Amino acid sequence: MADHSANPAGGSGNRTGLIQVYTGNGKGKTTASLGLALRALGHGWRVKVIQFMKGDPAYGEIIAAKGLPGLRIIQSGRPDFVNRKNPDPEDIRLARQGLEEALRAFAEEDLDLLILDELNVALDFGLVSLTDVLSLLERKPARLELVLTGRNAHEKVVERADLVSDIQEIKHPYRRGVPARDGIEH
């Protein structure tokens, strides 16, 4: 674990990790969590990101992580879109595998920040159960900062969180037909 002794509120022995949620229909939830990861890395923290419902190795953060010591990203999804009304059994299996990976991450003594990217969406789509997600939140080690991203955060998750940011769309170029751009949305 990183040495935070210069900051008593963040000292490794007494630092209390919180639960953060980035939700809403606007762009920037994953981006915000990755910005937090970059800040944490700058302070010597060890960061793990588990991406639910994402399996495309061409995402910019996957490529960048290879050059950032202390950052590990695991994708727990297929590169295809998930059918909300009829998810593929593989989508369900991979989402549950992502939750199991998060539980294993709790045992990593050197881990300071765990980001569960798009877990809110996996829950909203029924790929994982509310009971399992709430159990995960309750089992979070006291020292670990935990971040959940994705639109439609469940009200019980919002209640349990210490910090919730609701990112709203005001305007987006996608509405004008501009496709996702590498380096910005991908």
N, C-alpha and C positions, 0 to 999 in steps of 0.2 A: 504494500500500500504506500502511496506517496506520503512524504513527510510534510505535514502542514503545520508544524510546530510554531512557525512565525506568526500564525494567525490562530489565537486561542479558540475562536469560534469554529475554526475549521481544522483543528488539530487531529491527527490520525487516531489518537487514542480516544478523543472525546467528541469528534465530529459526528453530528447527527445527520444522516441522510434523509432527505425528504422525498415525497412522491410528487412529480410534476406531470401535468397533462396538457398537451397542445392539441386542441380540437377546433372544430368549425369548418365552414365550407370554403374558406379561402386558401389560396396557395401559400405555403410557407411553413407548414407544421414540421415536416421532415427537415427542411432547411434550418429552422430554428433549433431543432434538437442537434443537428450537426454543427451548428455554430457553438452551441453549448459544449459539444464534444471537443471542438477545437480549443475553446477557452480552457477546458479541463486539462487537455494535453499540455497546454502551455504552462500549467502548474505542476506537471509531472504526474498527473493522475493516469491511471490505467482505465481504458474505456472499451466497452464491448457494445456493439449494436446488433440486435437481432431484427431482421427485416421480415415481417409477415407479409404474405401475399406478393412478394417480390422475388424474382428469380433471374432477372436479366443481369448478366455480368458486365454489361456496358454502362451501367449507371456510373456517373462521375465519381461518386463517393467510394464505390468499390475499387475503381482504378486508383484513386488518390490514397486510399488506406494502405496500399502496398508500400507507400513511401513514408508513412507516418508511424514511427515506433510508438507502441502503447495503444494503438487503435486496432481492434479486430471487428470485422463485420461478417456476420453470418446471414445468408439469405435462406429463408424458410418458406419458399413459395415457388411457383412456376412462373415463367416469363409471360404467360398468358393472363388475360383478364379473367376474373372469377365471376361466374354466373351467380348472382345473388339469390335468384329464385331456385336454382338447381345446381349447387356447387358440386364440382367433380370430387369424388371420394379422395383423390390425390391432394386436392386443396385442403380438405379437412385433415388428412393425415399429416401434411406438412405444417399446418398451423398448430396442431397438437404437439408435433415434434419441436416447434419453436418454443412452446410453453415449457416443455421438458428441458430444453436447452437453457431457458431462463432460470429454472430451478437449479440446474447444475451450476450456473454462473453464480448463484448465491453462495456457493461453497468456495469460490475463488477468493482467497485471502487478499490477493493484490488488486482486486477489482474495486474501483472507486465509483464508477458511473456505468449504469446499464440502461440503454435506450431500447425500448420495445416499439420499433417503428411500425405503424399501421396496426397495432394490436387492437385499437378501438374499432377499426373496420372489420377485422377478423371476428371480433365479438358481435358486432352489428350484423354481419353476414351469417352468423350461426356456426362458424367454423370452430369456435371454442365456446365453452359455456361460461356464463356469468359466475357460477359457483367456482369454477377453476380459476378465473381471473381474480376474483375477490380473495380466494385462498392464497394465490400468488402474492397479492399485495400484503396480506397479513403475515406472510412468511419472510418478507423482505428483511434482510439483516439491517440492524439499526444504523450502521456506518455507511451503507450503500445509498447513493442517490439514484433514484429510479424514475425514468421518463417514459410515458406512454404517448404515442402520437396517433392521429387519425381522426377523421370526422365522426360525428355521431357518438361521442363518448357517452357511455351509459351513465344515467344519473347516480347510480350507486358508486361507480368509479369516481365520478366528480365529487361526491360526498366524501369519499375516503382520501382524496388527494389533498396535498398541502398547498399546491399552486395550480391554478387552472388558467390557461390563456385560450380565449375563444377567438380564432382568427377568421374574420369575415371577408368574403369577396365583395368588393365594391365594383371592380372592373377587371376583366381578364382578357388578354388578346385571343384566347381560345374561342371566345364568343364571336370574334370576327373571322374565324377560320384559320388562325395561326396555329400550326401544329406544335406539339411539344418540341422544345429546342434543346439540343445537347448543351450541357454546361449551365442550363437554367432550370428546366423541368426534368431533365434526364441525366 
